[in-house]
Amino acid sequence: MKNSSELPKTFEGSVDLGIIGGTGLYQLDCLKAIAILPAMVTPWGVTSSPITISKVIGDSQEHFHVAFISRHGLHHQYSPSSVPFRANMAALKHLQCKAVMSFSAVGSLQQQIKPRDFVLPQQIIDRTKGIRESSYFNDIGLVGHVGFGEPFSKSFAQYIGQFGDVLKNSDSEEPCELHVDDDTTVVCMEGPQFSTRAESKMYRMLGGDVINMSVLPEAKLARECELPYQMVCMSTDYDAWRDEAEPVTVETVIGNLQNNSANANALASTIITHMSNEIPNFMLTGDGLKGSVKMSISTKPSAMSKETLSKLEFLFPGYW
């Protein structure tokens, strides 16, 4: 088997599934790495990590390609506020990705969502502070407004939801559950500090179920790229809202990461294997998003600069 330094640094094909998450998802038993692209330069900066392109092992499934990006960098050097979100999503779109599955650690805001449970949210409450670049259109000389009422792909969530039985608890008989509900809401806070107890209680009052620091602007950018997107949230703790408990500490969070990492690996492997045998319809059709950006941009192409059109061409070849 080739080591990473011997793998090609270019890839001429197209990607079926993009995965954004930690480095633990780079090496799945069902996959064989076929290329490692150096951190990609896009019109919106450089990706947070090299992009590993893998194919599914098996004679009939080798056509299915997966691209991995480490959101916070290979050495976890990017804070939630400094992740180059636009570059990461633009790179996946440029590779002709059909859908994006994202993994993220979260704190639970509800008693029934236990540490080590997984959650597939369908709504978002934005508590970031406007310091993250959240659109491809703000600074390139055009006006575009995409719909974001349903920020995740319900079809993708339902597809993932059928594999909840792969989640295991390594050192307890208490089951790890996969929560799938149309109203499940993730709160995205700025960080990097965790919530105060008062904030955590407020987020519960607002209807939050889990809280993290990275779903935005990732979900917004996926929508602007017309990509079906679903985040898989991995609960590590109960955040700070429980009066009877001590506020969350870094030690508490780290204590559950190993179990969550193993379950993320098992879940991703199962999903990829099934997708490679039969690509889900939402990936083939674009989940109703194809063409939505072209209809959402108000500025006429004749009024756009060559630089603007070049940036759009990176994401949407042949649209304009």
C-alpha positions as CSV (number, residue, x, y, z in Angstrom):
1,M,0.0,0.0,0.0
2,K,1.3,3.4,-0.9
3,N,2.0,5.9,1.9
4,S,0.5,9.4,1.7
5,S,3.7,10.9,0.2
6,E,3.5,8.5,-2.8
7,L,-0.1,9.1,-3.7
8,P,-1.0,11.4,-6.6
9,K,-1.5,15.1,-5.8
10,T,-4.1,15.6,-8.5
11,F,-7.5,14.0,-9.3
12,E,-9.3,14.2,-12.6
13,G,-12.6,12.5,-11.7
14,S,-15.6,13.8,-9.8
15,V,-16.5,13.3,-6.1
16,D,-19.7,11.8,-5.0
17,L,-19.7,12.5,-1.2
18,G,-17.8,15.2,0.7
19,I,-17.1,14.7,4.4
20,I,-16.1,17.5,6.7
21,G,-14.9,16.6,10.1
22,G,-11.9,15.4,12.2
23,T,-8.9,13.4,11.0
24,G,-10.4,10.2,12.5
25,L,-12.6,9.9,9.5
26,Y,-9.8,9.9,7.0
27,Q,-9.1,6.2,7.3
28,L,-12.2,4.0,7.0
29,D,-11.9,0.3,6.4
30,C,-14.2,0.5,3.4
31,L,-12.0,3.1,1.6
32,K,-8.7,3.2,-0.1
33,A,-7.0,6.6,-0.6
34,I,-6.2,7.3,-4.2
35,A,-5.0,10.9,-4.1
36,I,-4.2,13.6,-1.6
37,L,-4.7,17.1,-3.0
38,P,-2.5,19.8,-1.4
39,A,-4.6,22.4,0.4
40,M,-6.6,23.8,-2.5
41,V,-6.4,27.4,-3.5
42,T,-9.8,28.8,-4.3
43,P,-11.1,32.3,-5.1
44,W,-12.0,32.5,-1.4
45,G,-8.7,31.4,0.1
46,V,-7.0,28.1,0.9
47,T,-8.8,25.0,2.3
48,S,-8.1,24.2,6.0
49,S,-6.4,21.0,5.1
50,P,-5.3,18.8,2.2
51,I,-8.2,17.0,0.6
52,T,-8.0,13.2,0.7
53,I,-9.8,11.5,-2.2
54,S,-10.7,7.8,-1.6
55,K,-12.6,5.1,-3.5
56,V,-14.7,2.4,-2.0
57,I,-13.0,-1.0,-1.9
58,G,-14.7,-3.6,-4.1
59,D,-14.9,-4.3,-7.7
60,S,-18.4,-3.0,-8.3
61,Q,-18.1,0.1,-6.0
62,E,-14.8,1.6,-7.0
63,H,-16.6,4.3,-9.1
64,F,-17.8,5.9,-5.8
65,H,-15.4,8.7,-4.6
66,V,-15.3,10.4,-1.3
67,A,-13.4,13.6,-0.4
68,F,-12.4,14.4,3.2
69,I,-11.5,17.8,4.6
70,S,-10.4,18.4,8.2
71,R,-12.4,21.4,9.3
72,H,-10.0,22.7,11.9
73,G,-6.8,21.6,10.0
74,L,-4.7,18.5,10.4
75,H,-3.2,19.8,13.6
76,H,-6.4,21.5,14.8
77,Q,-4.9,24.9,14.3
78,Y,-8.1,26.7,13.2
79,S,-10.5,28.0,15.8
80,P,-14.2,27.9,15.0
81,S,-14.1,31.6,14.1
82,S,-11.1,31.3,11.8
83,V,-11.9,28.1,9.8
84,P,-11.8,29.0,6.0
85,F,-15.4,27.8,5.5
86,R,-15.8,29.4,2.1
87,A,-12.6,27.8,0.7
88,N,-13.6,24.3,2.1
89,M,-17.1,24.3,0.6
90,A,-15.9,25.9,-2.7
91,A,-13.3,23.2,-3.1
92,L,-15.9,20.4,-2.6
93,K,-18.2,22.1,-5.1
94,H,-15.3,22.5,-7.6
95,L,-14.7,18.8,-7.3
96,Q,-18.3,18.2,-8.5
97,C,-19.4,16.8,-5.1
98,K,-23.0,15.7,-5.0
99,A,-23.7,16.0,-1.2
100,V,-21.8,17.0,2.0
101,M,-21.9,15.2,5.3
102,S,-20.4,17.1,8.2
103,F,-19.5,15.8,11.7
104,S,-19.3,18.0,14.7
105,A,-19.1,17.7,18.5
106,V,-22.0,19.4,20.3
107,G,-23.3,20.1,23.8
108,S,-26.7,18.8,24.7
109,L,-29.4,21.3,25.7
110,Q,-32.0,18.6,26.4
111,Q,-32.1,15.8,29.0
112,Q,-33.1,13.2,26.5
113,I,-30.0,13.8,24.3
114,K,-27.3,12.1,26.4
115,P,-23.6,12.4,26.0
116,R,-22.5,10.0,23.3
117,D,-25.9,10.3,21.5
118,F,-25.9,11.5,17.9
119,V,-28.3,14.1,16.5
120,L,-29.4,15.0,13.0
121,P,-30.7,18.6,13.4
122,Q,-33.0,20.2,10.9
123,Q,-33.0,23.8,12.1
124,I,-30.4,26.3,13.2
125,I,-30.4,29.3,15.6
126,D,-27.5,31.7,14.7
127,R,-25.7,33.1,17.7
128,T,-22.5,33.9,15.9
129,K,-21.3,37.5,15.9
130,G,-20.9,38.5,12.3
131,I,-17.2,38.0,12.1
132,R,-17.3,35.0,9.8
133,E,-17.7,35.3,6.1
134,S,-21.0,33.6,5.4
135,S,-21.6,34.1,1.7
136,Y,-19.9,33.8,-1.7
137,F,-21.8,36.8,-2.9
138,N,-21.1,39.7,-0.5
139,D,-17.8,40.9,-1.8
140,I,-17.7,40.0,-5.5
141,G,-20.0,42.6,-7.1
142,L,-23.4,41.0,-7.2
143,V,-26.5,40.5,-5.1
144,G,-27.8,37.0,-4.3
145,H,-30.4,35.7,-1.8
146,V,-30.8,32.0,-1.5
147,G,-33.6,30.3,0.5
148,F,-32.5,29.0,3.9
149,G,-35.8,28.2,5.6
150,E,-34.9,24.5,5.7
151,P,-31.1,24.6,6.2
152,F,-30.4,20.9,6.1
153,S,-31.4,18.1,3.7
154,K,-34.3,16.3,5.2
155,S,-33.8,13.5,2.6
156,F,-30.2,13.1,3.7
157,A,-31.2,13.0,7.4
158,Q,-33.7,10.3,6.7
159,Y,-31.1,8.3,4.8
160,I,-28.6,8.6,7.7
161,G,-31.3,7.8,10.2
162,Q,-31.8,4.3,9.1
163,F,-28.3,3.3,10.3
164,G,-28.7,4.3,13.9
165,D,-28.2,0.8,15.1
166,V,-24.4,0.9,14.4
167,L,-23.9,3.3,17.3
168,K,-22.4,1.5,20.3
169,N,-21.4,2.4,23.9
170,S,-17.9,1.1,24.5
171,D,-18.0,1.0,28.3
172,S,-21.7,1.1,29.3
173,E,-24.9,-0.8,28.7
174,E,-26.8,2.5,28.1
175,P,-27.5,2.7,24.4
176,C,-26.2,5.5,22.1
177,E,-29.2,6.9,20.3
178,L,-29.5,8.6,16.9
179,H,-32.0,11.4,17.2
180,V,-33.9,12.3,14.0
181,D,-36.7,14.9,14.2
182,D,-38.0,17.6,11.9
183,D,-37.9,20.2,14.8
184,T,-34.5,19.3,16.2
185,T,-32.5,22.6,16.4
186,V,-28.8,23.3,16.7
187,V,-27.6,26.6,18.2
188,C,-24.4,27.9,16.7
189,M,-22.4,30.1,19.0
190,E,-19.2,32.0,18.3
191,G,-16.9,30.6,21.0
192,P,-14.2,29.7,21.5
193,Q,-15.4,29.7,25.1
194,F,-18.3,27.5,26.2
195,S,-21.6,29.0,27.3
196,T,-22.3,30.5,30.7
197,R,-25.1,28.8,32.6
198,A,-27.4,31.8,31.9
199,E,-26.7,31.6,28.2
200,S,-27.3,27.8,28.2
201,K,-30.7,28.2,29.8
202,M,-31.6,30.9,27.3
203,Y,-30.7,28.7,24.4
204,R,-33.1,26.0,25.9
205,M,-35.8,28.7,26.1
206,L,-35.2,29.6,22.4
207,G,-35.9,26.0,21.4
208,G,-32.3,24.7,21.1
209,D,-31.6,21.0,21.4
210,V,-27.8,21.0,20.9
211,I,-25.1,23.6,20.6
212,N,-21.9,23.9,18.6
213,M,-19.6,26.4,17.0
214,S,-19.2,25.3,13.4
215,V,-22.5,24.6,11.6
216,L,-22.5,28.2,10.4
217,P,-21.6,29.4,8.0
218,E,-20.9,25.9,6.7
219,A,-24.6,25.2,6.1
220,K,-25.2,28.5,4.4
221,L,-22.3,28.0,2.0
222,A,-23.5,24.5,1.1
223,R,-26.8,26.1,0.2
224,E,-25.2,28.7,-2.0
225,C,-23.3,25.8,-3.7
226,E,-26.6,24.0,-4.3
227,L,-25.3,21.0,-2.2
228,P,-27.5,18.8,-0.1
229,Y,-26.0,19.1,3.4
230,Q,-26.5,17.4,6.7
231,M,-24.5,17.7,9.9
232,V,-24.1,14.7,12.2
233,C,-23.9,16.1,15.7
234,M,-22.1,14.1,18.4
235,S,-23.1,14.9,21.9
236,T,-20.2,15.2,24.3
237,D,-21.8,16.8,27.4
238,Y,-24.9,18.6,28.8
239,D,-23.5,22.1,28.2
240,A,-24.0,24.3,31.3
241,W,-27.7,24.5,31.9
242,R,-28.2,21.9,34.7
243,D,-28.2,23.6,38.1
244,E,-27.4,20.4,39.8
245,A,-24.2,19.8,37.8
246,E,-20.9,21.6,37.4
247,P,-20.5,23.8,34.3
248,V,-19.0,21.9,31.4
249,T,-15.2,21.5,31.4
250,V,-12.8,20.6,28.6
251,E,-12.0,17.4,30.5
252,T,-15.7,16.4,30.4
253,V,-15.8,16.9,26.7
254,I,-12.6,15.0,26.0
255,G,-13.9,12.1,28.1
256,N,-16.6,11.2,25.5
257,L,-14.7,12.0,22.3
258,Q,-13.1,8.5,21.9
259,N,-16.5,6.8,21.9
260,N,-18.0,9.4,19.6
261,S,-15.1,9.0,17.2
262,A,-15.5,5.2,17.0
263,N,-19.2,5.7,16.3
264,A,-18.6,8.4,13.7
265,N,-16.2,6.0,12.0
266,A,-18.8,3.1,12.0
267,L,-21.6,5.4,10.9
268,A,-19.7,7.0,8.0
269,S,-18.4,3.5,6.9
270,T,-22.0,2.2,6.8
271,I,-23.4,5.2,4.9
272,I,-20.6,5.2,2.3
273,T,-20.9,1.4,1.7
274,H,-24.6,1.7,1.1
275,M,-24.3,4.8,-1.1
276,S,-21.7,3.1,-3.2
277,N,-24.1,0.2,-3.9
278,E,-27.0,2.5,-4.8
279,I,-26.6,6.3,-4.9
280,P,-29.6,7.8,-3.1
281,N,-32.0,9.8,-5.2
282,F,-31.4,13.1,-3.4
283,M,-27.8,13.0,-4.6
284,L,-28.8,12.2,-8.2
285,T,-31.4,15.0,-8.3
286,G,-29.6,17.6,-6.2
287,D,-32.4,17.5,-3.6
288,G,-34.3,20.2,-5.5
289,L,-31.4,22.7,-5.3
290,K,-30.1,22.5,-8.8
291,G,-30.5,25.9,-10.5
292,S,-31.6,27.6,-7.4
293,V,-28.6,30.0,-7.2
294,K,-29.0,31.1,-10.8
295,M,-32.5,32.1,-10.0
296,S,-31.5,33.8,-6.7
297,I,-28.9,36.2,-8.2
298,S,-30.5,39.6,-9.0
299,T,-27.5,41.1,-10.8
300,K,-27.4,40.6,-14.6
301,P,-24.4,38.9,-16.0
302,S,-23.8,41.9,-18.3
303,A,-23.3,44.0,-15.2
304,M,-20.8,41.6,-13.6
305,S,-17.0,42.1,-13.9
306,K,-14.7,39.5,-15.4
307,E,-13.4,38.7,-11.9
308,T,-16.9,38.2,-10.6
309,L,-17.8,35.8,-13.5
310,S,-14.5,34.0,-13.0
311,K,-15.3,33.3,-9.3
312,L,-18.8,32.1,-10.2
313,E,-17.3,29.9,-12.9
314,F,-15.2,28.2,-10.2
315,L,-18.5,27.1,-8.4
316,F,-20.8,26.8,-11.4
317,P,-19.1,26.1,-14.7
318,G,-21.2,27.1,-17.6
319,Y,-24.0,28.9,-15.6
320,W,-23.2,32.4,-16.9
